[in-house]
Amino acid sequence: MIRRTVRAGSRAEGAYRALLHGLWRARGAGARRVRVVTDDPEVAEQLAARADVPVELIGLYLQVRALLNAYRWRAVEYVPRERNAEAALAALEALERSPLATDRDLEDETFLPLFASLTI
């Protein structure tokens, strides 16, 4: 299980950065199959090619798509946070563990939690 905060300018950017981190970690651990669960319905729709991707997220979106295509099997699904207690608790724990941000960090970016569970 990975718990870490991710710096991002928006919730969607944070979701994509968290996905990238989790996908890289799974790849590094030798995973061949990946199931991504997100509590961001827009990101799930974008990754399923049912919604347009905002211009500012295209780079992150393409990186996530490329990494997803590196797996033999992959699935992306939306699960509301209130229906995934384990992820919500892990996110809170990650936020509690994060180092204190400087005033400059807080002005420029929002800190969002990352939760990922690896099964190999």
GIPEGI-V66849 format. One record per helix or strand of 3 or more residues. SS is the DSSP state (alpha for helix, beta for strand). FROM is the first residue (numbers start at 0). TO is the last residue. If there is no record, write none. Layout:
# GIPEGI-V66849
ss->SS from->FROM to->TO
ss->SS from->FROM to->TO
This chain:
# GIPEGI-V66849
ss->beta from->1 to->7
ss->alpha from->10 to->27
ss->beta from->32 to->37
ss->alpha from->40 to->46
ss->alpha from->54 to->68
ss->beta from->72 to->77
ss->alpha from->80 to->82
ss->alpha from->84 to->96
ss->alpha from->102 to->107
ss->beta from->109 to->115
